[in-house]
């Protein structure tokens, strides 16, 4: 597949009109020098854009690790937070504003807490709470910490509940 090439104008690269002319005699710079200067400006511009993207991705990762919920409170917090970018600092700032962050042990964004709550209280399927718990358990497959959390906090209607902490 052919690679696309972005063409920048002199204005986009921050080159003023007449930048490529010798101020003493008005002659043009050598074409190789002109090309190198433009390429340098292009690389600097693209480097800046790549840095911005990397910073945005890093910020998203920290917010995700801090367990900021994907709801209106979380959206508001994400837009306004300007503090230290560590999961602990972000979580502390969120909890200061909105209360405890309920995070799961999984990495699917659903979180074990939500799966337990669904199994315990909601999502009636055929008049039983057993099906949602089983679905939560299936969803946790491959994540021992989440399975352990589900089993330790299983509703009595699930028919399974561990009474001791397993390691």
C-alpha positions as CSV (number, residue, x, y, z in Angstrom):
1,X,0.0,0.0,0.0
2,X,1.5,3.4,-0.9
3,X,2.5,5.6,1.9
4,X,0.8,9.0,2.1
5,X,3.0,12.1,2.2
6,X,1.9,15.3,3.9
7,X,2.9,18.5,2.2
8,X,3.4,21.5,4.4
9,X,3.3,25.1,3.4
10,X,6.0,27.6,4.5
11,X,3.4,29.1,6.9
12,X,2.7,25.8,8.5
13,X,6.4,25.3,9.0
14,X,6.9,28.7,10.5
15,X,9.0,30.0,7.5
16,X,8.4,33.6,6.8
17,X,8.1,34.9,3.2
18,X,11.5,35.2,1.6
19,X,13.2,32.9,4.1
20,X,15.1,31.1,1.4
21,X,16.7,34.3,0.0
22,X,20.1,35.7,0.8
23,X,19.5,39.1,2.5
24,X,22.5,40.7,1.0
25,X,22.1,40.0,-2.7
26,X,18.6,38.4,-2.9
27,X,19.8,35.1,-4.4
28,X,18.1,31.8,-3.6
29,X,19.6,29.3,-1.2
30,X,21.0,26.2,-2.7
31,X,18.1,23.7,-3.3
32,X,19.8,21.1,-1.1
33,X,20.0,23.5,1.8
34,X,16.4,24.6,1.3
35,X,15.3,20.9,1.3
36,X,17.3,20.2,4.5
37,X,15.8,23.2,6.3
38,X,12.3,22.3,5.3
39,X,12.9,18.6,6.2
40,X,14.2,19.7,9.6
41,X,11.1,21.9,10.2
42,X,8.9,19.0,9.2
43,X,10.6,16.6,11.5
44,X,10.4,19.1,14.4
45,X,6.7,19.6,13.8
46,X,6.0,15.8,13.6
47,X,8.1,15.2,16.7
48,X,6.0,17.7,18.6
49,X,2.8,16.0,17.4
50,X,4.2,12.6,18.4
51,X,5.1,14.0,21.9
52,X,1.6,15.3,22.4
53,X,0.1,12.0,21.4
54,X,2.4,10.1,23.7
55,X,1.6,12.4,26.6
56,X,-2.1,12.0,26.0
57,X,-1.7,8.2,25.9
58,X,0.3,8.3,29.1
59,X,-2.4,10.4,30.8
60,X,-5.1,8.0,29.7
61,X,-3.1,5.0,31.0
62,X,-2.6,6.7,34.4
63,X,-6.3,7.6,34.7
64,X,-7.2,4.0,33.7
65,X,-4.8,2.6,36.3
66,X,-6.3,4.9,39.0
67,X,-9.7,3.4,38.3
68,X,-11.4,6.6,37.3
69,X,-14.9,5.5,36.3
70,X,-16.2,5.9,32.7
71,X,-19.2,8.0,33.7
72,X,-20.2,11.7,33.9
73,X,-18.1,12.2,37.1
74,X,-15.1,10.6,35.5
75,X,-15.5,12.6,32.3
76,X,-15.7,15.8,34.3
77,X,-12.7,14.9,36.4
78,X,-10.6,13.9,33.4
79,X,-11.2,17.2,31.7
80,X,-10.3,19.2,34.8
81,X,-7.5,17.3,36.5
82,X,-4.1,19.0,36.2
83,X,-2.2,17.4,39.2
84,X,0.5,14.9,39.4
85,X,0.2,12.0,36.9
86,X,0.6,9.0,39.1
87,X,-2.3,6.5,39.8
88,X,-2.1,7.2,43.5
89,X,-2.3,11.0,43.1
90,X,-5.1,10.8,40.5
91,X,-7.1,8.4,42.7
92,X,-6.6,10.5,45.8
93,X,-7.8,13.7,43.9
94,X,-10.9,11.9,42.5
95,X,-11.8,10.4,45.9
96,X,-11.4,13.9,47.5
97,X,-14.1,15.2,45.1
98,X,-16.4,12.2,44.6
99,X,-15.7,9.6,47.3
100,X,-14.2,6.2,47.0
101,X,-13.2,4.8,43.6
102,X,-14.4,1.3,43.2
103,X,-11.9,-0.5,41.1
104,X,-11.7,-4.1,40.0
105,X,-8.7,-6.3,39.7
106,X,-9.2,-7.1,36.0
107,X,-8.0,-5.1,33.1
108,X,-11.2,-5.3,30.9
109,X,-12.6,-2.0,32.2
110,X,-15.6,-3.7,33.8
111,X,-14.0,-4.3,37.1
112,X,-14.7,-7.1,39.6
113,X,-16.7,-4.8,41.8
114,X,-19.2,-4.2,39.1
115,X,-19.4,-7.9,38.2
116,X,-20.1,-8.7,41.9
117,X,-22.7,-6.0,42.2
118,X,-24.4,-7.4,39.1
119,X,-24.3,-10.9,40.4
120,X,-25.6,-9.8,43.8
121,X,-28.4,-7.3,43.0
122,X,-29.3,-6.9,39.4
123,X,-29.8,-8.5,36.1
124,X,-32.5,-11.0,36.9
125,X,-32.4,-13.8,34.3
126,X,-35.3,-16.2,34.4
127,X,-36.1,-15.1,37.9
128,X,-32.7,-16.1,39.3
129,X,-29.5,-14.2,40.3
130,X,-27.5,-17.3,39.6
131,X,-27.0,-16.6,35.9
132,X,-25.4,-13.2,36.2
133,X,-22.9,-14.5,38.8
134,X,-22.0,-17.4,36.4
135,X,-21.5,-14.9,33.6
136,X,-19.3,-12.8,35.8
137,X,-17.3,-15.8,36.7
138,X,-17.0,-16.8,33.0
139,X,-15.9,-13.2,32.2
140,X,-13.2,-13.5,34.9
141,X,-11.7,-16.7,33.4
142,X,-8.0,-16.3,33.0
143,X,-7.7,-13.6,35.8
144,X,-7.1,-15.5,39.1
145,X,-7.4,-12.3,41.2
146,X,-10.9,-11.5,39.7
147,X,-12.1,-15.1,40.1
148,X,-10.9,-15.1,43.8
149,X,-12.7,-11.8,44.4
150,X,-15.9,-13.1,42.9
151,X,-15.8,-16.3,44.9
152,X,-15.0,-14.5,48.1
153,X,-17.9,-12.1,47.6
154,X,-20.3,-14.5,45.9
155,X,-24.0,-14.1,46.7
156,X,-25.6,-16.9,48.7
157,X,-27.9,-17.5,45.7
158,X,-24.9,-18.5,43.6
159,X,-24.5,-21.6,45.7
160,X,-20.7,-21.0,46.1
161,X,-19.0,-18.9,48.7
162,X,-15.5,-19.2,50.1
163,X,-15.1,-18.4,53.7
164,X,-11.3,-18.1,53.8
165,X,-8.9,-16.0,51.8
166,X,-7.1,-18.1,49.2
167,X,-3.7,-17.1,47.9
